[in-house]
Structures are given as C-alpha cells and as structure tokens.
Amino acid sequence: MSENILSVEDLKFLEILHSKFGLSYLRFDDIGLAFNNENEILKATINENFNNLGYLTEISKKLKFRLNSNFQLNFSKGFNFDVVRI
C-alpha cells in the first residue's frame, strides 16, 4: 500500500503556485531549492501575503526525507506531477 507523502494543504499550496504563478518544476538537491519563475513567484506571493519560500522549503525537506534522495518535481498539464530522484 502506498503512503501519501504530501498533505492536502501541501498539495493545495503547490496547486496555487502552479495554476496562478506558473510553477512548472521544483528541484531540491545538495545546492538547495530551485524552481522556475523564482523572482516572479516570490514577488507575486509576497503581494498575496503568504510565505511561499518557507513553505516550499518545508515541502522539499519532507519529500527529500521520505524519498531518501534529492529530487525534482515536474508539473504537467492540469495539476499532474512526477517526482524524479536525482
């Protein structure tokens, strides 16, 4: 039986970033956290009044711990995504 790594709140947060701000990938490796449109997402979400970088970091740490690996989360059409170990 598979186990959910991300909570419903985590998924809702990622869905907002994907649909509203164009997040298409989230990468967490030894260098740290990286994602597309970083400046636009940070600027726009500050105006929306929620701490996206802190929450993205927490989600990334959770995934890295559970996968026991660095990873990249790739979004596709709709709100589908694949997690790839790197």
MARMARKOL-51166 format. One record per residue (C-alpha): residue number from 1; residue in three letters; x, y, z. Coordinates in steps of 0.02 Angstrom, whole numbers, plus 32768, in hexadecimal, padded with zeros to 4 digits. Layout:
BEGIN
+-----+-----+------+------+------+
:   i :  aa :   c1 :   c2 :   c3 :
+-----+-----+------+------+------+
: NUM : ala :    X :    Y :    Z :
...
+-----+-----+------+------+------+
END
This chain:
BEGIN
+-----+-----+------+------+------+
:   i :  aa :   c1 :   c2 :   c3 :
+-----+-----+------+------+------+
:   1 : met : 8000 : 8000 : 8000 :
:   2 : ser : 8048 : 80A9 : 7FD0 :
:   3 : glu : 8053 : 8134 : 804D :
:   4 : asn : 802E : 81EC : 802E :
:   5 : ile : 80C8 : 8256 : 804A :
:   6 : leu : 8075 : 82FF : 8032 :
:   7 : ser : 7FE0 : 833D : 8095 :
:   8 : val : 7F44 : 8387 : 8046 :
:   9 : glu : 7F82 : 8434 : 807A :
:  10 : asp : 802A : 8414 : 8024 :
:  11 : leu : 7FD1 : 83E1 : 7F84 :
:  12 : lys : 7F5D : 8478 : 7F8A :
:  13 : phe : 7FF2 : 84EB : 7FA1 :
:  14 : leu : 804F : 849E : 7F0E :
:  15 : glu : 7FB2 : 84A6 : 7EA4 :
:  16 : ile : 7FA2 : 8561 : 7EC5 :
:  17 : leu : 8057 : 857D : 7E95 :
:  18 : his : 8041 : 8514 : 7DF9 :
:  19 : ser : 7F9C : 855B : 7DBC :
:  20 : lys : 7FAC : 860F : 7DF2 :
:  21 : phe : 8067 : 862F : 7DE4 :
:  22 : gly : 80A2 : 85B1 : 7D62 :
:  23 : leu : 810C : 853E : 7DCE :
:  24 : ser : 8145 : 84B3 : 7D59 :
:  25 : tyr : 81CF : 845F : 7DBD :
:  26 : leu : 8214 : 8458 : 7E6C :
:  27 : arg : 82C3 : 8413 : 7E86 :
:  28 : phe : 8318 : 83EC : 7F2B :
:  29 : asp : 83CC : 83B1 : 7F2A :
:  30 : asp : 8471 : 83CE : 7F85 :
:  31 : ile : 8475 : 8482 : 7F47 :
:  32 : gly : 83C9 : 84A5 : 7F8E :
:  33 : leu : 831C : 84D0 : 7F4E :
:  34 : ala : 82FF : 8509 : 7E9A :
:  35 : phe : 8262 : 8528 : 7E35 :
:  36 : asn : 8231 : 8583 : 7D95 :
:  37 : asn : 81F3 : 8637 : 7D96 :
:  38 : glu : 8243 : 864D : 7E41 :
:  39 : asn : 8243 : 870C : 7E40 :
:  40 : glu : 8192 : 8719 : 7DFD :
:  41 : ile : 814F : 8698 : 7E78 :
:  42 : leu : 81A6 : 86E9 : 7F0D :
:  43 : lys : 816D : 8797 : 7EDB :
:  44 : ala : 80B9 : 8764 : 7EB6 :
:  45 : thr : 80A3 : 86FA : 7F52 :
:  46 : ile : 80E5 : 8784 : 7FC3 :
:  47 : asn : 8054 : 87EB : 7F81 :
:  48 : glu : 7FE0 : 8758 : 7FA7 :
:  49 : asn : 8021 : 875B : 805B :
:  50 : phe : 805B : 86A8 : 8073 :
:  51 : asn : 810A : 8667 : 8091 :
:  52 : asn : 812A : 85FC : 7FF9 :
:  53 : leu : 81E5 : 85E3 : 800C :
:  54 : gly : 81D7 : 85A1 : 80BE :
:  55 : tyr : 8149 : 852D : 8092 :
:  56 : leu : 819F : 84F1 : 7FF2 :
:  57 : thr : 8239 : 84CB : 805A :
:  58 : glu : 81D3 : 8466 : 80D6 :
:  59 : ile : 817E : 8404 : 804B :
:  60 : ser : 8226 : 83E4 : 7FF9 :
:  61 : lys : 8275 : 83A8 : 809B :
:  62 : lys : 81E2 : 8333 : 80B7 :
:  63 : leu : 81F3 : 82E9 : 8008 :
:  64 : lys : 82B0 : 82D8 : 8015 :
:  65 : phe : 82A2 : 827F : 80BC :
:  66 : arg : 8219 : 8208 : 8082 :
:  67 : leu : 826D : 81E2 : 7FDA :
:  68 : asn : 8319 : 81D9 : 802A :
:  69 : ser : 835A : 8232 : 7F90 :
:  70 : asn : 8369 : 82D9 : 7F39 :
:  71 : phe : 82D7 : 82F1 : 7EC3 :
:  72 : gln : 8282 : 8359 : 7E3F :
:  73 : leu : 81C5 : 836D : 7E3C :
:  74 : asn : 8188 : 8390 : 7D8A :
:  75 : phe : 80D9 : 83D2 : 7D68 :
:  76 : ser : 807A : 83AB : 7CCA :
:  77 : lys : 7FCF : 83E1 : 7C86 :
:  78 : gly : 7F49 : 83F3 : 7D08 :
:  79 : phe : 7F90 : 83D2 : 7DB3 :
:  80 : asn : 7FEE : 8332 : 7D8E :
:  81 : phe : 80A1 : 831F : 7DC2 :
:  82 : asp : 812D : 829F : 7DC2 :
:  83 : val : 81B4 : 8290 : 7E44 :
:  84 : val : 825E : 825E : 7E01 :
:  85 : arg : 82EF : 822C : 7E71 :
:  86 : ile : 8393 : 827F : 7E42 :
+-----+-----+------+------+------+
END
